[in-house]
Amino acid sequence: MSFDFISIILISIALAMDAFSVSITEGLSLKNIKLSQAILIGLFFGGFQALMPVLGWIAGEQVKDLVSFIAPIIAFILLLALGIKMIYDSIKSEKTNKIKEFSHKELTILAIATSIDAFAIGVSFSFLKIPILIPVIIIGIVTFAFSELGVIIGIKVGQKFEGKFEIVGGIILILLGFKILLGF
């Protein structure tokens, strides 16, 4: 099975929503953010979003023969769970206005935390026999771009839109899960 380009773009956008939201928060809360730090935020988020599907795909390849006949159901469950989790986290999370300093350690933790769902996408791609290279490149680039945009919005616009983009990402993942389950 192969995914069409539009589906890969939609998955990339959905996966980028966590990083986008966190990037807005970073733009809002970092004191005197420099261009190099803004670029680093995008590289961290984009890099981890690209790495995690590869790791998930490798893990999926190890067990795919055991469960290949139920792959659409597994992909649906993973995407549904991730979508619900993104929506729940967005609604539940409490954002802070506290000004903070740039931290590589915190950025690494945030990049890992926002890319866990990409691991599950990689597993789903493996089960569905979707080659990983092109999706990973697109996921990394889209996440980088959304992260850079998020930092800029955070700096320029403020907290007006904070948190709402994770809900959109969650809805996209749920809809894609249904698309896979129903075989569209």
Sequence and secondary structure as in RCSB ss.txt:
>XXXX:A:sequence
MSFDFISIILISIALAMDAFSVSITEGLSLKNIKLSQAILIGLFFGGFQALMPVLGWIAGEQVKDLVSFIAPIIA
FILLLALGIKMIYDSIKSEKTNKIKEFSHKELTILAIATSIDAFAIGVSFSFLKIPILIPVIIIGIVTFAFSELG
VIIGIKVGQKFEGKFEIVGGIILILLGFKILLGF
>XXXX:A:secstr
    HHHHHHHHHHHHHHHHHHHHHHHHHBTT  HHHHHHHHHHHHHHHHHHHHHHHHHHHHHHHHHGGGHHHHH
HHHHHHHHHHHHHHHHH       B   HHHHHHHHHHHHHHHHHHHHHHHHTT  SHHHHHHHHHHHHHHHHHH
HHHHHHT GGGTTHHHHHHHHHHHHHHHHHHHT 
